[in-house]
Amino acid sequence: MTMSRTIIIALLFTAMAGSVHAGDRIWDPEPGAKTQKQDARSIQKQLDGELRAKFDAAAKSRHLLTAQAANDAGWGFAADHFTEIDRDHDGYASFDEVQAFFDGRSPLPAARARAAAKVQIVE
């Protein structure tokens, strides 16, 4: 016996009915919750912390990231762009290499300035 798509959809909506309701404003903070004004500096600090946590989780105790470790940690973007991240092409990427790669693609001015400061001109 097969169920029609309509019944399956109705069952899914019924199962979800207790968690979210039409008109819920789920993106608003809780009433009385303190909110902080976000500026470019605080956003950059938060992103740096998240990048460090992601790197540490993928690199584990070795403090060096490989393409396979990034892939195993579910960090597909880093695995897909590993040849660009690994500037010295030794098969490992340090946190500085990872940060420089992401800073170079960031729309935030602080990250762009940090990336520009790390650029080396070799003549």
C-alpha positions, 0 to 999 in steps of 0.5 A: 500500500502506498501513500499519496504525496498529499497524505505524506505532506499532511503528516509532515505538517502535522508533525511540525505543527508543535514547533513552528506556527504560521506568523511566528517571527523566529528571527527576533530575539527573545523579549527582554534579551540583550542585543548588541549592536553589530559593527564591522569590527565585532562581526570580524571578531566573531568570524575569526573565532568561527574560522579558528574553531572550524580549523581546530576541529578539522586539523585536530591536534596537529594544527595543520590542515590537509585536504582530506582532513577538511573533507572529513570534517565536512568543510567541503569549501576548504577541501575544494579550494585546498590548492589555493589555500596551501600557498607553499604547496607542501600538502598542509595548510596552517591557520595563517594560510587558511585565514589569508585565503578567506580574508582575501575573499571577505567583504569586510574592510578589516579582513581585506586590510589584513590580507593586503598586509600579508601579500609578499611581492617577490622580485 
